[in-house]
């Protein structure tokens, strides 16, 4: 039988436990999915005109763990647009009152003319901590756009907000419940991302115990001798 080096075995167990404890795997998931709204129930205005007036829309959602958002999509219909990067998806955090506050991330994307569908930016890398956030669909200052975000999504979110600038008066984002009308005021929104998967608490405690035991045993062997003794098997 070959010799077994106790010190190396202890070191291996310690390294294994530490690695498993530090491991924070992620799983790709559909974080927000309101489903596809009806195409015949009307919707919220999304626009910016040549005079600087605009109307933007946003929905609120919660995250219970660290998340990297990889794509967002809104179900929309563009009646007028002539630009490659027609629209902007903007991620806001929420203030103490629950309203959109500071813009954290933004990305432009294109929407086809007069074709209803899911549109939004891909290949994102927006990492955020657990908390409450808003995803807004806006129009860049350099563009002119008029369209609609159809409402009546089958899996509604609780809060919606509109930001409008009309005739020189600014109406900032103001949260409103989405159940104020019969068909529901939630427009179509999908958010994809990778979320950290936490190791279950009993497993974490067990792995931590192994790591501590291995560390203490290794130090004791180092104290008793310059190297761990070999054990002759056989």
C-alpha positions as CSV (number, residue, x, y, z in Angstrom):
1,X,0.0,0.0,0.0
2,X,1.3,3.5,-0.8
3,X,2.1,5.9,2.0
4,X,-0.6,8.4,3.0
5,X,0.6,11.8,4.1
6,X,-1.8,13.0,6.9
7,X,-0.8,16.6,6.5
8,X,-1.6,16.7,2.9
9,X,-4.9,15.1,3.5
10,X,-5.8,17.7,6.1
11,X,-4.6,20.5,3.8
12,X,-6.8,19.1,1.0
13,X,-9.9,18.9,3.2
14,X,-9.2,22.5,4.4
15,X,-8.8,23.7,0.8
16,X,-11.9,21.9,-0.3
17,X,-14.1,23.2,2.4
18,X,-12.8,26.8,1.9
19,X,-13.5,26.6,-1.8
20,X,-17.0,25.3,-1.3
21,X,-17.7,28.0,1.3
22,X,-16.5,30.7,-1.0
23,X,-18.3,29.3,-4.0
24,X,-21.3,31.5,-5.0
25,X,-22.9,29.9,-8.1
26,X,-25.3,31.8,-10.2
27,X,-28.3,30.6,-12.2
28,X,-29.8,32.3,-15.3
29,X,-33.5,33.1,-14.7
30,X,-36.4,35.2,-15.9
31,X,-36.5,37.7,-13.0
32,X,-39.5,39.7,-14.1
33,X,-42.1,38.4,-16.5
34,X,-45.5,40.1,-16.8
35,X,-46.5,38.1,-19.8
36,X,-47.7,39.5,-23.1
37,X,-50.4,42.1,-22.8
38,X,-53.5,42.3,-25.0
39,X,-53.1,44.1,-28.4
40,X,-56.6,45.6,-28.3
41,X,-56.9,47.2,-24.8
42,X,-54.9,50.4,-25.4
43,X,-51.9,51.4,-23.4
44,X,-49.6,54.0,-22.0
45,X,-48.2,56.7,-24.2
46,X,-44.4,56.6,-24.8
47,X,-43.2,59.7,-26.7
48,X,-40.9,62.6,-27.3
49,X,-41.7,65.3,-29.8
50,X,-39.7,67.9,-31.7
51,X,-40.6,70.5,-29.1
52,X,-39.0,68.7,-26.2
53,X,-42.2,67.3,-24.6
54,X,-42.1,63.7,-23.5
55,X,-43.8,60.9,-21.6
56,X,-42.0,58.0,-20.2
57,X,-43.2,54.9,-18.3
58,X,-41.7,52.6,-15.6
59,X,-42.5,49.5,-13.5
60,X,-41.2,48.6,-10.1
61,X,-39.8,45.2,-9.0
62,X,-38.0,43.7,-6.1
63,X,-34.8,41.6,-5.9
64,X,-34.1,39.4,-2.9
65,X,-30.5,38.6,-3.8
66,X,-27.5,39.9,-5.8
67,X,-28.4,39.9,-9.4
68,X,-26.7,40.6,-12.8
69,X,-29.3,41.8,-15.3
70,X,-28.4,40.6,-18.8
71,X,-31.4,41.8,-20.8
72,X,-34.7,43.7,-20.6
73,X,-37.6,43.8,-23.0
74,X,-40.8,45.8,-23.2
75,X,-43.9,44.9,-25.2
76,X,-44.5,48.0,-27.3
77,X,-45.7,49.4,-30.6
78,X,-43.9,52.3,-32.3
79,X,-46.1,54.4,-34.5
80,X,-43.3,56.9,-35.5
81,X,-39.6,56.4,-35.3
82,X,-36.6,56.9,-37.6
83,X,-33.6,56.1,-35.5
84,X,-31.4,53.1,-35.0
85,X,-31.2,53.5,-31.2
86,X,-34.8,54.7,-30.8
87,X,-35.4,54.1,-27.1
88,X,-33.6,53.7,-23.8
89,X,-34.0,51.3,-21.0
90,X,-33.1,52.9,-17.7
91,X,-32.7,51.2,-14.3
92,X,-33.4,53.4,-11.3
93,X,-33.1,52.7,-7.6
94,X,-36.0,53.6,-5.3
95,X,-36.1,56.4,-2.7
96,X,-37.6,56.2,0.8
97,X,-41.0,56.8,-0.7
98,X,-40.6,54.0,-3.2
99,X,-40.4,56.3,-6.2
100,X,-37.7,56.1,-9.0
101,X,-34.7,58.0,-7.7
102,X,-31.1,57.8,-9.1
103,X,-30.5,56.2,-12.5
104,X,-28.1,53.4,-12.1
105,X,-27.8,52.0,-15.6
106,X,-29.1,52.7,-19.1
107,X,-28.8,51.2,-22.6
108,X,-30.3,52.2,-25.9
109,X,-32.1,49.8,-28.2
110,X,-34.1,49.8,-31.5
111,X,-37.8,49.3,-32.1
112,X,-39.2,48.5,-35.5
113,X,-41.6,50.9,-37.1
114,X,-45.3,49.8,-36.8
115,X,-44.5,46.3,-35.6
116,X,-45.7,45.3,-32.2
117,X,-43.4,43.1,-30.2
118,X,-40.8,42.6,-27.5
119,X,-38.0,45.1,-27.8
120,X,-35.0,45.9,-25.5
121,X,-31.2,45.8,-25.0
122,X,-29.3,42.5,-24.7
123,X,-25.8,41.7,-23.5
124,X,-26.1,43.8,-20.4
125,X,-24.0,43.4,-17.3
126,X,-25.9,45.4,-14.7
127,X,-25.0,43.9,-11.2
128,X,-27.2,45.2,-8.4
129,X,-27.7,44.3,-4.7
130,X,-31.0,43.1,-3.1
131,X,-33.5,45.9,-3.1
132,X,-36.3,47.7,-4.9
133,X,-35.8,49.0,-8.5
134,X,-37.6,50.6,-11.4
135,X,-37.2,49.8,-15.1
136,X,-38.2,52.7,-17.3
137,X,-38.6,52.9,-21.0
138,X,-37.6,56.4,-22.2
139,X,-36.7,58.3,-25.4
140,X,-33.2,59.8,-25.9
141,X,-33.1,63.6,-26.2
142,X,-31.8,63.4,-29.8
143,X,-34.7,61.3,-31.0
144,X,-38.4,61.8,-31.9
145,X,-40.7,58.9,-31.1
146,X,-44.4,58.2,-30.6
147,X,-45.6,54.8,-29.5
148,X,-47.7,52.8,-27.0
149,X,-47.0,50.3,-24.2
150,X,-50.1,48.1,-24.2
151,X,-51.6,47.3,-20.8
152,X,-53.4,44.4,-19.3
153,X,-50.4,42.1,-18.8
154,X,-51.5,38.8,-17.3
155,X,-49.0,38.8,-14.5
156,X,-49.1,42.4,-13.2
157,X,-46.6,44.2,-11.1
158,X,-47.9,46.3,-8.2
159,X,-46.6,49.8,-9.1
160,X,-46.2,51.9,-12.2
161,X,-44.9,55.4,-12.7
162,X,-45.0,58.1,-15.4
163,X,-42.6,60.9,-16.0
164,X,-43.8,63.7,-18.3
165,X,-42.6,67.1,-19.5
166,X,-45.4,69.0,-21.1
167,X,-45.4,72.7,-22.2
168,X,-42.5,73.6,-19.9
169,X,-43.9,71.8,-16.8
170,X,-42.0,68.8,-15.4
171,X,-44.1,66.0,-13.9
172,X,-41.5,63.6,-12.3
173,X,-42.0,59.9,-11.8
174,X,-44.9,59.4,-9.4
175,X,-45.8,55.8,-8.3
176,X,-49.4,54.7,-8.9
177,X,-50.9,51.3,-8.2
178,X,-51.5,49.2,-11.3
179,X,-54.9,47.9,-10.2
180,X,-56.7,51.2,-10.6
181,X,-58.4,50.1,-13.9
182,X,-60.3,46.9,-14.6
183,X,-57.8,45.5,-17.2
184,X,-54.8,46.3,-15.1
185,X,-52.3,49.0,-15.8
186,X,-49.2,46.8,-16.1
187,X,-47.5,47.0,-19.5
188,X,-45.4,44.1,-20.8
189,X,-41.9,43.7,-19.2
190,X,-39.4,41.0,-19.1
191,X,-36.1,41.1,-17.2
192,X,-33.5,38.3,-17.5
193,X,-30.4,37.8,-15.4
194,X,-28.1,35.7,-13.3
195,X,-28.9,35.4,-9.6
196,X,-26.5,34.2,-6.8
197,X,-27.5,30.9,-5.3
198,X,-26.9,30.7,-1.6
199,X,-25.6,27.5,0.0
200,X,-28.2,26.1,2.5
201,X,-27.4,27.0,6.1
202,X,-26.9,23.5,7.4
203,X,-24.5,22.7,4.6
204,X,-22.6,26.0,5.2
205,X,-22.2,25.2,8.9
206,X,-20.9,21.7,8.1
207,X,-18.4,22.9,5.6
208,X,-17.2,25.6,8.0
209,X,-16.7,23.0,10.7
210,X,-14.6,20.9,8.4
211,X,-12.5,24.0,7.4
212,X,-11.9,24.9,11.1
213,X,-11.0,21.4,12.1
214,X,-8.6,21.0,9.2
215,X,-6.9,24.3,10.0
216,X,-6.5,23.5,13.7
217,X,-5.2,20.0,13.0
218,X,-2.7,21.2,10.5
219,X,-1.4,23.9,12.9
220,X,-1.1,21.3,15.7
221,X,0.9,19.0,13.5
222,X,3.2,21.9,12.5
223,X,3.7,22.7,16.2
224,X,4.6,19.2,17.1
225,X,7.0,18.7,14.3
226,X,8.3,20.4,11.2
227,X,6.2,18.2,9.0
228,X,3.2,16.0,9.4
229,X,4.2,12.4,10.1
230,X,3.7,9.7,7.5
231,X,1.5,6.7,8.2
232,X,2.6,3.4,6.8
233,X,-0.4,1.5,5.7
234,X,-0.4,-2.2,5.0
